[in-house]
Amino acid sequence: MVLSGDALTTRASAIGFFVLFPGFILYHTLVAMGMIPAVLGGLFGVVSVLMFIVYCALLPSQLFVLSSATRGYALVTLSFFVYVLLWSAVNYGLTGGSVMQAALVQTVETLVLWLVLFLLGYRVPLDSPRLARAFWIAFVLIAGYLALHVATTGQWMFFARRMIEAEAEVGDSVSTYQGYARSALVLLVFLIAVSERAVVRAALIVVGAFVMFVLGARSELYAFLALSALLLMLWAGMSVKYMLTLLAVVGVLMALVVSQFEALSGSRQLQIFDLSGTSSWLARQNLGQRAVEQILTSPVLGRFGGHIASAEVTGGYAHSMLSAWVNYGLLGFTLYVGLTLSAFAAAAYRLLFLGDRGAGWVFAFSLNFVCLLLMVLAKPVFWPLPALGWGAYANALVASGRERDTSDTRPVETAGHHRDETGQHDAARNLQGRNDNESGTPDLRSSAL
């Protein structure tokens, strides 16, 4: 069977989506347990590079639909990628030096991840039963393992690297809790989007809150809780069933917190209520203040690589969208924030005012809400997940356009059917001996993965 470029892109996206998110957690846990070697290193970067090569080969088959069916959104996104690359190359060419080289490399790495996640979000088949089944199996395995971890150790935080402390070289190949939380967040958002029953979504939110809490990343945990509350409130306004679901979820979560409050009170996740004494918060405050000073010094152009020049490490950026302004200037900052903000606003309009509960729009709304929230509060421009939200929005636009085209052609076909019905008996007399399927057209559309 020969697959078209479009079908190949869809299949590659489905496989890549599973490997990069639930597969990421399963891989790193197995490495930490010593059950498999770290043959793919940290996995996310290696797989992203492979996906980048695949997408570069398949991109020509996607450009026409991307440019025509996304109302210019995809072109703006790709233009933003080109702008960031040119901006970085020009700054490096004009200034040179080790700082500019490190900043250029960091930007190129980010661009690879952006392009991969954008096309991944654009082509992932949200209606694929097999993909949903694979995600459900992974979710059950992950939630079950974390529940076993809490029950057997009494610890409310899972840190995979602690399992192999003695082997520093292997430990470096195991992800930190931030990588686990990023993958778990996307896993939960996907399952909430493709699930239709209120009780299933309620169970996902309750168990998902447990999973995110145990993984220990505060920003992803509270972003997930904020998203869950927002979705339930939106759906509660449309259905009494969801109103009852909202009350049930709140009740269950409150009961769990109250019953385990003593064990949870000392966890880093609850430090959110008193951040003044935490070293990470104080460090982020200092980095944010430094970014503001660099922006005020050059509000239009920013200071490309300024975070490296000031902190002497590539991780010395502001943990917010201000890092985009510092590195890529006012225009880069505007495009970066505008892509997520416009996608979120458009998806919110579909959900709120048009009552569209399709998986594509729920997925786009959820991802872009989470990304926008974390871009404002906790994540730098080098965090790649917003690109997945941009792709999810393009995916929803294309899917809606196809549905609209299908609905527009249906009345014409029905009318033609009624016109032909009156003469079908006469026509039958003139078609004796002909094959009933002779003039039919085979359906060559590939099945969803």
CORPE-V529223 format. One record per helix or strand. SS is the DSSP state (H for helix, E for strand). FROM is the first residue (numbers start at 1). TO is the last residue. If there is no record, write none. Layout:
SS:FROM:TO ; SS:FROM:TO
This chain:
H:5:20 ; H:22:32 ; H:44:58 ; H:60:69 ; H:73:95 ; H:97:123 ; H:129:153 ; H:160:164 ; H:168:171 ; H:177:194 ; H:198:215 ; H:218:236 ; H:240:259 ; H:261:264 ; H:268:273 ; H:275:277 ; H:279:297 ; H:306:311 ; H:322:352 ; H:359:377 ; H:385:421 ; H:424:430
